[in-house]
């Protein structure tokens, strides 16, 4: 599909949807959430009126907006298969089918009484119907993939019996969320989880926080009334706590808030009340939610590494071409050590989105360093729910002494406030000790200062430049990356290398970042040994092999062949019949 998603035009697709009888509304570009500037109440605002659609997706609106399809008004049900193609043995009739970011959407004419049900058994997915919506064709998935129509058949009638079998739940698991006041009694042992699920459902339906709060209070008063007065009061308080901003109140958490000792139980949870599920990874296999630290010596790539993470989070592209972000997440980048112009050049090199809903920053040009508990910053965090980057962490230490235990305790508390107010994660850059340049990287030498900083982290990564290869700027700039504290990362990455620059045959140093918008991943873990050995084996058996054929033999690029040759001490003699030889000044490299 040839759609320019730097400047896409979805108006024609939106009009096609209208011609098919669909009621639609704008979603944010590259997201699944309603565009509040155009439709603050999507279920009321969705329309089949072409004039309104042309206004939303025309030049006076936003031609990039994803298309939201109101299933109830459109009299549609969508089978959302999350794990690829639907099983062929289900007997589903041919119908309009759209490839999504993970699987397929199958559209059928007809509705069900529930907005959302899960598939039972081995099938992975959901049944979406009246009261819900889906992202329409040609939209951009948060992963960067396009919702691409793969079957343009007319929309078939809903195969009720097949759908009924899909929705059966013989083991009672994954029951659909009933968000009504008159729903079933909420089990005491699963009370908090159920209220969280209901609140999420109400947000999905487009309800505002004040209305969510009122509804939750009604639900607990009716559905939990038999549990007694004390328990019911706890339910009311929990309904207050899980709302982002109930009527007339600010629900953000401040560490200096005054607490009523009589409500001490509200500040704790039993094991049954804790959230279910694994630790959320915002970048699979690499970056968990929470507090993440990046340590390295000054001038050795911490900011560039952080910007590579930012690029992945704000675009949905794989980090370093290997680690997939779970979703597109906005970023607030605080860098009081850089001027506006210098930082803008770096952002442009990494091609950071110029969308203020995805990326905001504050440099020294914008004024003094914001305290982490500054109301302005906290309000931004509450509204955006971003990842916050602190570059570098000592600049947010109010005492200026990174070895001051009391000051670092305050810093840890301030980061806790950011998380409590909605920051999905905090990425903080910290200086390493001088010993880290020569010793194996450890948690102790990757982070300078007291142990409080390392203790609070959910993950810590150390960066170190290869000094021998770099030769004070005469050679390529390659950086070793090592996870020195994985905590809850199930399979932490093995140490690997990234290259910021490479050296051409004429001796010119060229930036990968300027050329491609990111680092080049090199020598990841065990693969480095395998690739080095393969290089040596091939050039030993066929010294006359050209660079292009050698790259094909190794399954890599010509640039990577040059990098391997440089590191292993090989060069290719000039001329038509040139050969691979080792440089005389280097020791002979043997292979076993």
Backbone torsions as a table, in degrees:
resi	resn	phi	psi	omega
1	UNK	NA	130.0	-178.1
2	UNK	-102.1	80.3	176.2
3	UNK	-116.3	127.6	178.4
4	UNK	-83.7	101.5	-175.8
5	UNK	-84.3	6.8	165.0
6	UNK	-80.5	-27.7	178.4
7	UNK	-149.9	63.3	-175.8
8	UNK	-75.3	158.0	177.9
9	UNK	-128.2	103.0	-177.2
10	UNK	-101.0	9.9	-178.6
11	UNK	-60.5	-45.1	-177.3
12	UNK	-63.1	-38.8	177.9
13	UNK	-66.8	-39.8	178.9
14	UNK	-61.3	-40.2	179.5
15	UNK	-68.7	-34.3	175.3
16	UNK	-62.4	-42.3	177.9
17	UNK	-60.5	-42.3	178.8
18	UNK	-62.3	-41.9	179.4
19	UNK	-63.3	-25.3	177.2
20	UNK	-83.8	2.3	178.3
21	UNK	90.2	12.7	-177.4
22	UNK	-86.8	145.2	171.9
23	UNK	-99.0	125.9	-170.8
24	UNK	-129.3	167.5	177.5
25	UNK	-156.8	159.8	-176.1
26	UNK	-80.1	136.8	168.4
27	UNK	-105.5	160.1	177.7
28	UNK	-63.5	150.1	-179.2
29	UNK	-59.4	124.8	177.3
30	UNK	72.2	12.6	-177.5
31	UNK	-132.0	175.6	179.1
32	UNK	-108.5	8.1	-174.8
33	UNK	-100.0	143.3	179.8
34	UNK	-59.0	143.8	178.0
35	UNK	-80.9	103.7	-171.0
36	UNK	-67.1	-21.6	178.0
37	UNK	-69.2	-27.2	-177.1
38	UNK	-104.7	-35.6	-175.3
39	UNK	-142.5	80.6	-179.5
40	UNK	-62.6	-22.3	177.3
41	UNK	-130.4	85.8	-168.4
42	UNK	-57.5	-38.6	-176.4
43	UNK	-67.4	-25.8	176.1
44	UNK	-89.2	-30.5	-172.2
45	UNK	-88.1	-18.6	-177.6
46	UNK	-58.2	145.2	-171.1
47	UNK	-145.8	160.9	173.3
48	UNK	-114.9	11.6	-176.7
49	UNK	-86.4	119.8	-175.4
50	UNK	-64.1	-34.3	-179.6
51	UNK	-63.0	-43.8	179.1
52	UNK	-66.8	-39.9	178.8
53	UNK	-63.0	-42.4	178.6
54	UNK	-65.4	-31.1	176.4
55	UNK	-69.1	-44.1	-178.3
56	UNK	-67.0	-45.6	-174.2
57	UNK	-99.9	5.0	178.0
58	UNK	-84.4	-170.8	-176.8
59	UNK	-66.7	-26.3	177.9
60	UNK	-81.2	-11.7	176.9
61	UNK	-106.8	-122.4	177.9
62	UNK	-144.8	101.4	-177.8
63	UNK	-62.5	-12.9	-177.3
64	UNK	-85.3	-14.0	-171.5
65	UNK	-55.9	134.4	168.6
66	UNK	-63.6	158.1	-178.3
67	UNK	-100.4	122.3	173.2
68	UNK	-97.7	132.8	-178.9
69	UNK	-108.8	115.9	177.7
70	UNK	-75.5	106.8	-173.0
71	UNK	-69.9	-34.8	-179.3
72	UNK	-63.6	-55.2	179.8
73	UNK	-64.4	-31.3	-178.7
74	UNK	-81.7	-5.9	-178.6
75	UNK	56.8	48.5	-177.3
76	UNK	-125.7	154.6	168.0
77	UNK	-126.8	137.2	179.8
78	UNK	-118.4	127.5	171.9
79	UNK	-91.4	116.4	-174.8
80	UNK	-105.4	99.0	178.3
81	UNK	-88.1	115.7	-173.6
82	UNK	-84.0	-20.9	-170.3
83	UNK	-108.9	34.7	177.1
84	UNK	107.6	-143.2	-177.0
85	UNK	-73.2	147.1	175.2
86	UNK	-67.4	145.6	179.7
87	UNK	-59.0	133.3	-176.1
88	UNK	-67.4	-21.5	-175.4
89	UNK	-80.6	1.1	-179.9
90	UNK	-76.5	-24.2	-179.8
91	UNK	76.5	28.2	-178.8
92	UNK	-70.6	134.1	178.5
93	UNK	-69.2	151.3	177.2
94	UNK	-62.8	140.7	-178.3
95	UNK	-160.8	177.8	175.6
96	UNK	-58.6	124.4	-175.9
97	UNK	-131.1	134.3	-177.4
98	UNK	-124.5	129.9	174.2
99	UNK	-75.9	126.7	-179.1
100	UNK	-101.6	-168.2	178.4
101	UNK	-66.6	-28.2	-176.8
102	UNK	-120.9	-30.7	-173.5
103	UNK	-152.5	-122.9	-177.2
104	UNK	-141.6	148.6	168.1
105	UNK	-106.3	124.6	174.2
106	UNK	-110.7	120.0	-176.3
107	UNK	-93.1	134.6	176.7
108	UNK	-135.3	147.0	-179.7
109	UNK	-82.2	124.7	-177.7
110	UNK	125.3	153.9	-176.5
111	UNK	-125.7	164.5	176.5
112	UNK	-118.7	158.8	-176.7
113	UNK	-69.9	-21.7	-179.0
114	UNK	-104.7	141.8	-176.9
115	UNK	-72.4	-25.3	-172.6
116	UNK	-155.4	125.0	174.4
117	UNK	-133.5	151.2	178.5
118	UNK	-95.5	150.5	172.8
119	UNK	-67.9	149.6	177.7
120	UNK	-97.9	165.7	172.7
121	UNK	64.8	-137.5	-171.7
122	UNK	-79.9	-14.4	-178.2
123	UNK	-77.6	139.9	-178.2
124	UNK	-112.7	116.9	178.1
125	UNK	158.7	-167.0	-175.5
126	UNK	-139.7	157.8	172.2
127	UNK	-109.4	118.1	-176.3
128	UNK	-113.6	133.0	-175.2
129	UNK	-148.4	-150.8	-173.6
130	UNK	-51.3	131.8	-177.1
131	UNK	96.9	-8.6	179.1
132	UNK	-122.0	-179.3	177.3
133	UNK	-147.6	164.4	175.4
134	UNK	-133.0	162.7	172.9
135	UNK	-77.7	129.3	-175.2
136	UNK	-80.5	177.5	-179.6
137	UNK	-58.7	150.6	175.6
138	UNK	72.8	0.7	177.4
139	UNK	-73.2	167.7	-179.7
140	UNK	-104.1	119.6	178.0
141	UNK	-72.3	150.0	178.0
142	UNK	-54.9	-24.8	178.5
143	UNK	-75.1	-11.2	-176.6
144	UNK	101.4	-8.6	177.7
145	UNK	-81.9	161.5	-177.7
146	UNK	-104.4	140.0	171.5
147	UNK	-72.4	94.7	-169.6
148	UNK	-103.9	122.8	175.8
149	UNK	-62.6	127.5	179.6
150	UNK	-117.0	-8.3	174.1
151	UNK	-146.2	113.4	-175.9
152	UNK	-94.5	23.0	179.1
153	UNK	-60.8	152.8	174.3
154	UNK	-57.3	151.4	-178.8
155	UNK	-68.9	121.8	-177.2
156	UNK	-84.8	163.6	175.9
157	UNK	-69.3	149.9	-177.6
158	UNK	-63.7	121.2	177.1
159	UNK	-77.8	85.5	-167.9
160	UNK	-57.7	-44.7	-175.8
161	UNK	-65.8	-39.5	178.1
162	UNK	-64.9	-44.3	179.9
163	UNK	-64.1	-37.4	178.6
164	UNK	-61.9	-41.6	177.7
165	UNK	-66.0	-38.5	178.8
166	UNK	-61.5	-34.2	-172.7
167	UNK	-90.3	-2.2	-179.4
168	UNK	-67.3	142.7	-178.1
169	UNK	-127.9	77.2	-175.2
170	UNK	-63.5	-28.2	-179.0
171	UNK	-96.3	4.3	177.9
172	UNK	75.9	8.5	-176.8
173	UNK	-89.9	156.1	173.7
174	UNK	52.3	43.6	177.1
175	UNK	-64.0	146.8	177.5
176	UNK	-62.2	150.7	-179.3
177	UNK	-78.3	124.4	173.6
178	UNK	-97.1	107.8	-175.1
179	UNK	-93.8	10.9	-177.3
180	UNK	-86.5	158.5	178.0
181	UNK	-65.0	-32.1	-175.1
182	UNK	-93.5	23.3	-179.9
183	UNK	-74.5	-174.7	-177.3
184	UNK	-69.7	160.0	176.6
185	UNK	-58.6	138.3	-179.3
186	UNK	-85.7	122.8	179.2
187	UNK	-60.6	138.9	-177.1
188	UNK	-61.8	-41.1	-175.6
189	UNK	-70.2	-17.2	-177.9
190	UNK	-121.5	25.9	-171.2
191	UNK	-61.6	-53.4	-175.3
192	UNK	-63.7	-43.0	179.3
193	UNK	-60.8	-40.9	-177.7
194	UNK	-67.6	-41.6	177.6
195	UNK	-65.0	-37.4	176.8
196	UNK	-63.7	-40.8	179.0
197	UNK	-64.6	-41.7	-179.4
198	UNK	-65.1	-43.9	179.7
199	UNK	-62.3	-38.9	177.1
200	UNK	-63.5	-39.0	177.8
201	UNK	-62.7	-44.0	-178.9
202	UNK	-64.7	-37.3	176.4
203	UNK	-65.6	-40.1	178.9
204	UNK	-60.5	-32.2	179.3
205	UNK	-81.1	-0.4	175.9
206	UNK	91.1	12.2	-177.9
207	UNK	-76.0	141.2	179.0
208	UNK	-77.5	160.5	-173.2
209	UNK	-61.1	-38.1	-179.8
210	UNK	-63.2	-41.4	179.0
211	UNK	-69.6	-35.4	176.8
212	UNK	-61.0	-44.6	180.0
213	UNK	-60.2	-48.1	179.7
214	UNK	-60.2	-41.8	-179.4
215	UNK	-65.8	-42.8	179.5
216	UNK	-62.6	-39.7	177.9
217	UNK	-62.0	-43.3	177.7
218	UNK	-61.6	-41.2	-178.2
219	UNK	-62.7	-48.6	-176.5
220	UNK	-68.3	-34.6	-179.4
221	UNK	-68.4	-31.2	-178.4
222	UNK	-93.0	-42.3	-173.1
223	UNK	-88.0	-12.3	179.2
224	UNK	-118.0	13.7	-171.9
225	UNK	-65.5	-24.5	-177.8
226	UNK	-81.8	-2.4	-178.0
227	UNK	-85.0	-9.7	179.2
228	UNK	103.1	161.7	-172.6
229	UNK	-62.7	-45.4	-177.2
230	UNK	-64.2	-44.0	-179.3
231	UNK	-66.3	-39.2	179.6
232	UNK	-63.4	-37.5	178.0
233	UNK	-65.3	-38.2	176.3
234	UNK	-63.0	-38.4	178.5
235	UNK	-62.2	-43.0	179.3
236	UNK	-60.7	-43.2	-179.1
237	UNK	-65.8	-36.9	178.9
238	UNK	-68.1	-37.1	175.6
239	UNK	-58.9	-37.4	176.8
240	UNK	-65.6	-44.9	-172.1
241	UNK	-69.2	-33.3	-175.4
242	UNK	-85.7	-5.4	174.3
243	UNK	-85.3	143.3	-178.0
244	UNK	-69.0	-37.4	-179.4
245	UNK	-159.9	85.2	179.8
246	UNK	-64.7	173.8	-174.3
247	UNK	-54.5	121.8	172.5
248	UNK	67.3	13.1	-175.8
249	UNK	-134.6	153.1	175.2
250	UNK	-107.5	114.3	-172.5
251	UNK	-92.6	5.7	179.4
252	UNK	-66.5	154.6	-174.4
253	UNK	-99.1	128.3	174.1
254	UNK	-119.3	141.7	-176.9
255	UNK	-71.9	-21.8	-177.8
256	UNK	-97.3	16.5	-178.6
257	UNK	-67.8	149.2	179.3
258	UNK	-85.8	125.9	-176.3
259	UNK	-108.4	144.8	174.2
260	UNK	-87.5	114.4	-177.4
261	UNK	-56.2	-26.0	-178.2
262	UNK	-69.9	-15.5	-179.9
263	UNK	-102.8	27.6	-173.1
264	UNK	-58.5	-30.6	-178.8
265	UNK	-65.0	-24.2	-179.8
266	UNK	-67.0	-15.9	-175.1
267	UNK	-97.1	5.9	-178.5
268	UNK	-133.5	164.8	177.0
269	UNK	-136.2	145.6	170.4
270	UNK	-77.8	168.7	-179.8
271	UNK	-62.9	-33.2	179.5
272	UNK	-69.5	-24.7	-176.9
273	UNK	-88.2	-9.7	179.2
274	UNK	-69.2	153.8	-178.8
275	UNK	-65.7	141.9	176.8
276	UNK	-84.0	164.3	173.2
277	UNK	103.1	168.1	178.9
278	UNK	-78.0	168.0	173.8
279	UNK	-60.6	132.8	-178.2
280	UNK	-74.0	128.6	174.6
281	UNK	-101.3	120.4	178.3
282	UNK	-83.1	-22.7	166.2
283	UNK	-129.9	113.6	-172.0
284	UNK	-52.6	130.9	174.6
285	UNK	72.7	2.6	-175.9
286	UNK	-135.8	-51.5	-170.1
287	UNK	-126.2	112.7	177.1
288	UNK	-86.3	163.1	169.6
289	UNK	-66.0	157.8	-178.0
290	UNK	115.1	-145.1	-175.5
291	UNK	-109.3	122.9	-177.4
292	UNK	-125.9	131.8	-177.5
293	UNK	-115.1	143.4	175.7
294	UNK	-123.1	117.7	-178.3
295	UNK	-112.9	143.8	177.5
296	UNK	-174.6	162.4	177.4
297	UNK	-68.7	159.2	-179.1
298	UNK	-59.9	137.4	174.9
299	UNK	74.4	17.5	-177.2
300	UNK	-114.5	22.8	166.1
301	UNK	106.8	11.4	-178.3
302	UNK	-62.9	-46.2	-178.8
303	UNK	-65.1	-41.3	178.9
304	UNK	-63.7	-40.2	178.6
305	UNK	-64.0	-42.2	178.4
306	UNK	-63.2	-40.3	179.2
307	UNK	-66.9	-30.8	174.8
308	UNK	-65.3	-39.5	174.4
309	UNK	-63.4	-43.9	-179.7
310	UNK	-60.0	-42.5	179.2
311	UNK	-58.3	-43.9	179.8
312	UNK	-64.6	-44.5	-176.9
313	UNK	-66.6	-36.2	-174.0
314	UNK	-91.6	-11.2	180.0
315	UNK	-116.5	-19.3	-175.2
316	UNK	83.0	1.5	177.6
317	UNK	-74.1	153.0	178.6
318	UNK	-62.2	138.4	175.8
319	UNK	-73.2	121.5	-178.1
320	UNK	57.7	24.3	179.3
321	UNK	70.9	12.9	-173.9
322	UNK	-132.2	-39.0	-172.0
323	UNK	-108.0	122.2	-172.5
324	UNK	-89.2	124.5	173.2
325	UNK	-69.5	146.4	-179.6
326	UNK	-72.0	-29.7	-175.6
327	UNK	-161.5	167.1	171.4
328	UNK	-82.4	124.5	-175.6
329	UNK	-127.8	131.7	177.2
330	UNK	-66.7	158.2	-177.5
331	UNK	-130.8	136.3	167.4
332	UNK	-109.9	117.9	-175.0
333	UNK	-110.4	116.3	179.1
334	UNK	-106.4	116.0	-175.8
335	UNK	-137.6	77.9	-177.4
336	UNK	-73.1	1.3	178.1
337	UNK	-96.3	0.1	-175.5
338	UNK	-125.6	150.3	173.0
339	UNK	-81.6	164.1	-178.0
340	UNK	-62.4	-45.7	-176.5
341	UNK	-65.5	-43.5	-179.1
342	UNK	-63.6	-41.6	-178.5
343	UNK	-71.1	-34.7	178.6
344	UNK	-62.7	-38.1	178.5
345	UNK	-61.2	-40.7	179.4
346	UNK	-67.8	-41.4	178.6
347	UNK	-62.1	-41.0	179.6
348	UNK	-66.7	-37.6	179.5
349	UNK	-62.3	-38.9	179.3
350	UNK	-86.5	-3.5	178.5
351	UNK	60.8	45.6	176.1
352	UNK	-67.3	136.1	-178.5
353	UNK	-56.6	141.4	178.2
354	UNK	-93.4	33.0	-178.1
355	UNK	-101.8	118.6	-177.1
356	UNK	-67.0	-14.4	174.6
357	UNK	-84.7	-8.2	179.8
358	UNK	-113.9	-30.5	-175.7
359	UNK	-147.8	124.4	173.9
360	UNK	-130.5	147.5	179.9
361	UNK	-142.8	165.0	175.5
362	UNK	-141.6	119.4	179.6
363	UNK	-109.0	-177.9	178.8
364	UNK	-64.6	-25.4	-179.8
365	UNK	-63.6	-31.5	-178.6
366	UNK	-81.0	-3.9	176.9
367	UNK	127.6	-169.7	-175.3
368	UNK	-64.8	160.8	-179.9
369	UNK	-63.2	128.6	175.9
370	UNK	-74.5	134.7	170.5
371	UNK	-66.9	150.9	-177.3
372	UNK	-70.8	-17.4	175.7
373	UNK	-102.9	16.7	177.9
374	UNK	-65.0	131.8	-178.8
375	UNK	-56.2	-32.8	179.7
376	UNK	-64.3	-46.1	179.3
377	UNK	-65.5	-43.2	-178.9
378	UNK	-63.6	-36.8	178.1
379	UNK	-66.6	-39.1	177.2
380	UNK	-63.5	-40.7	179.9
381	UNK	-66.0	-42.4	-179.9
382	UNK	-62.3	-35.3	-176.8
383	UNK	-81.3	-39.9	-173.8
384	UNK	-90.9	-26.2	-172.7
385	UNK	51.6	57.8	-170.2
386	UNK	-97.4	179.2	158.0
387	UNK	-90.5	132.1	-179.6
388	UNK	-106.7	127.9	178.4
389	UNK	-107.8	128.5	178.6
390	UNK	-111.9	110.5	-173.4
391	UNK	-129.0	101.1	-3.5
392	UNK	-106.0	165.2	-172.2
393	UNK	-59.8	-41.6	-178.5
394	UNK	-57.5	-24.9	179.8
395	UNK	-69.0	-13.8	179.3
396	UNK	-104.8	7.0	174.3
397	UNK	-86.5	113.3	-170.3
398	UNK	-68.8	-20.4	179.1
399	UNK	-86.5	-20.0	-178.1
400	UNK	80.8	-0.7	-178.9
401	UNK	-114.1	107.5	-175.9
402	UNK	-73.6	-6.7	175.3
403	UNK	-99.7	3.0	179.2
404	UNK	-80.9	110.3	-175.4
405	UNK	-61.7	-40.1	-179.3
406	UNK	-65.4	-41.5	179.7
407	UNK	-66.4	-39.1	178.6
408	UNK	-69.4	-32.4	175.3
409	UNK	-63.1	-41.0	176.9
410	UNK	-63.3	-39.8	179.3
411	UNK	-62.7	-43.0	177.6
412	UNK	-62.1	-42.2	178.5
413	UNK	-62.9	-40.6	-179.8
414	UNK	-64.2	-39.0	177.8
415	UNK	-66.4	-36.0	175.5
416	UNK	-60.7	-38.5	177.8
417	UNK	-63.1	-42.1	177.4
418	UNK	-58.9	-45.4	179.8
419	UNK	-64.2	-42.4	-177.9
420	UNK	-65.5	-26.9	-179.3
421	UNK	-90.6	5.8	171.2
422	UNK	121.0	-1.2	177.9
423	UNK	-66.1	121.8	179.6
424	UNK	-62.3	-38.6	178.5
425	UNK	-157.5	158.7	171.8
426	UNK	-121.1	126.9	175.1
427	UNK	-111.3	114.0	-177.0
428	UNK	-113.8	134.4	178.4
429	UNK	-98.0	132.6	-176.0
430	UNK	-134.3	150.7	178.1
431	UNK	-78.0	147.2	174.8
432	UNK	-93.0	166.5	174.2
433	UNK	-77.0	158.7	179.7
434	UNK	-62.9	-28.9	-178.0
435	UNK	-66.9	-20.8	-178.1
436	UNK	-66.4	-17.6	-179.1
437	UNK	-71.0	-26.5	-174.8
438	UNK	-115.7	-23.0	-177.3
439	UNK	-98.0	167.0	173.4
440	UNK	-63.1	137.5	-177.6
441	UNK	-69.7	129.2	177.4
442	UNK	-132.4	169.6	178.1
443	UNK	-59.2	-35.7	-176.3
444	UNK	-69.2	-38.1	-176.7
445	UNK	-99.3	-12.2	176.9
446	UNK	-74.0	-31.1	-178.9
447	UNK	-115.4	119.4	176.6
448	UNK	-80.6	148.4	176.9
449	UNK	108.7	-167.3	-177.7
450	UNK	-72.9	166.4	-177.2
451	UNK	-74.0	-8.5	-178.2
452	UNK	-60.4	-36.9	-175.7
453	UNK	-66.3	-49.7	179.8
454	UNK	-65.2	-33.3	-177.0
455	UNK	-66.1	-31.0	-176.3
456	UNK	-81.5	-12.0	-168.5
457	UNK	-79.6	143.1	172.2
458	UNK	-87.3	-25.8	172.0
459	UNK	-151.9	149.1	176.7
460	UNK	-135.6	128.2	176.7
461	UNK	-117.7	135.8	176.0
462	UNK	-104.7	142.2	177.9
463	UNK	-118.3	138.3	177.4
464	UNK	-149.4	127.0	178.8
465	UNK	-74.7	142.7	172.7
466	UNK	-77.0	99.7	-174.0
467	UNK	-66.6	-37.9	-177.8
468	UNK	-65.4	-41.8	179.2
469	UNK	-70.7	-36.6	-175.7
470	UNK	-69.3	-38.3	177.9
471	UNK	50.4	50.0	178.4
472	UNK	54.2	38.0	176.6
473	UNK	96.5	-5.0	-179.9
474	UNK	-82.4	-19.4	-178.1
475	UNK	-121.5	-177.1	-178.8
476	UNK	-62.6	149.2	177.3
477	UNK	-99.3	98.9	177.5
478	UNK	-112.2	140.8	-173.6
479	UNK	-124.0	127.4	174.5
480	UNK	-81.5	135.8	178.1
481	UNK	-118.4	125.5	-177.2
482	UNK	-135.1	129.9	174.5
483	UNK	-83.2	113.1	-177.5
484	UNK	-102.4	-6.3	173.0
485	UNK	-150.8	101.4	-178.8
486	UNK	-90.5	-20.8	-175.2
487	UNK	44.1	-99.3	-172.4
488	UNK	-100.8	13.4	174.3
489	UNK	-77.0	114.8	-172.9
490	UNK	-59.3	-47.6	-179.1
491	UNK	-126.3	79.4	-177.2
492	UNK	-60.9	146.7	-177.5
493	UNK	-65.5	143.1	171.6
494	UNK	-67.4	155.9	177.1
495	UNK	-54.2	138.7	-179.5
496	UNK	-144.5	174.2	-178.2
497	UNK	-120.5	147.7	170.5
498	UNK	-127.0	147.6	179.9
499	UNK	-112.6	128.5	174.8
500	UNK	-90.3	-30.6	-179.6
501	UNK	-139.8	165.0	171.8
502	UNK	-138.7	163.4	-176.7
503	UNK	-109.2	124.6	178.4
504	UNK	-78.5	166.8	-177.9
505	UNK	-60.7	-29.3	-180.0
506	UNK	-83.0	5.4	177.7
507	UNK	92.5	-5.6	-179.0
508	UNK	-73.5	134.2	176.5
509	UNK	-90.3	124.5	-174.9
510	UNK	-120.1	140.6	-177.9
511	UNK	-87.4	122.7	171.6
512	UNK	-62.8	-37.6	-175.1
513	UNK	-64.7	-43.3	177.8
514	UNK	-66.9	-33.0	-178.0
515	UNK	-78.2	-42.4	-170.1
516	UNK	-117.2	-11.3	-177.6
517	UNK	85.6	12.3	-179.7
518	UNK	-168.5	173.4	172.8
519	UNK	-67.5	163.1	169.7
520	UNK	-102.9	125.2	178.3
521	UNK	-77.5	125.4	179.5
522	UNK	-134.1	150.6	175.0
523	UNK	46.5	53.8	178.9
524	UNK	-75.3	110.5	174.2
525	UNK	57.0	-132.1	-175.9
526	UNK	-65.2	-24.7	-178.1
527	UNK	-59.7	-27.9	-179.1
528	UNK	-63.4	-44.0	179.3
529	UNK	-64.8	-43.1	-179.8
530	UNK	-61.9	-44.2	-177.6
531	UNK	-69.8	-40.3	177.4
532	UNK	-60.8	-45.4	-179.7
533	UNK	-63.7	-39.1	179.3
534	UNK	-64.8	-40.9	178.2
535	UNK	-58.5	-50.3	-177.4
536	UNK	-62.1	-39.7	-178.7
537	UNK	-64.7	-45.8	-176.5
538	UNK	-66.8	-47.4	-176.5
539	UNK	-71.8	-22.6	175.2
540	UNK	-73.1	-42.0	-179.3
541	UNK	-76.4	-31.2	-177.5
542	UNK	-138.9	77.8	-176.2
543	UNK	-61.0	-19.9	-176.0
544	UNK	-91.1	1.0	-177.1
545	UNK	-62.1	135.9	-178.8
546	UNK	-77.8	165.0	-176.5
547	UNK	-61.9	-40.4	-177.9
548	UNK	-63.1	-45.4	-179.8
549	UNK	-69.1	-34.8	177.5
550	UNK	-64.9	-41.7	177.9
551	UNK	-61.3	-42.2	178.8
552	UNK	-65.0	-38.5	-179.8
553	UNK	-64.7	-36.7	-178.3
554	UNK	-88.8	-8.3	-177.9
555	UNK	68.7	39.0	-177.5
556	UNK	-139.4	-166.0	-178.3
557	UNK	-101.8	164.6	176.8
558	UNK	-63.2	-37.1	177.3
559	UNK	-60.7	-41.7	179.2
560	UNK	-67.0	-34.0	175.4
561	UNK	-60.4	-43.2	178.5
562	UNK	-62.9	-40.4	179.6
563	UNK	-63.8	-44.6	178.6
564	UNK	-63.0	-43.2	179.7
565	UNK	-60.6	-43.5	179.2
566	UNK	-60.2	-46.4	-175.4
567	UNK	-69.9	-35.6	-177.2
568	UNK	-90.4	0.1	174.5
569	UNK	81.5	29.9	-179.8
570	UNK	-110.3	151.6	172.2
571	UNK	-142.5	159.7	179.7
572	UNK	-110.9	125.5	-177.9
573	UNK	-66.3	153.9	-176.3
574	UNK	-73.9	164.5	174.7
575	UNK	101.4	168.5	-176.9
576	UNK	-62.8	-33.4	-177.1
577	UNK	-109.1	37.1	179.7
578	UNK	-63.6	157.2	-179.2
579	UNK	-134.5	159.5	175.5
580	UNK	-83.5	124.6	177.9
581	UNK	-135.7	155.7	175.9
582	UNK	-85.5	146.1	178.2
583	UNK	-67.1	137.6	-172.8
584	UNK	-61.6	-31.4	-174.4
585	UNK	-78.9	-8.0	-179.0
586	UNK	-99.1	150.7	176.5
587	UNK	-66.3	150.9	178.5
588	UNK	-65.6	134.9	178.4
589	UNK	-97.1	124.3	-179.4
590	UNK	-105.5	152.3	175.1
591	UNK	-125.0	149.2	-179.7
592	UNK	-109.2	NA	NA
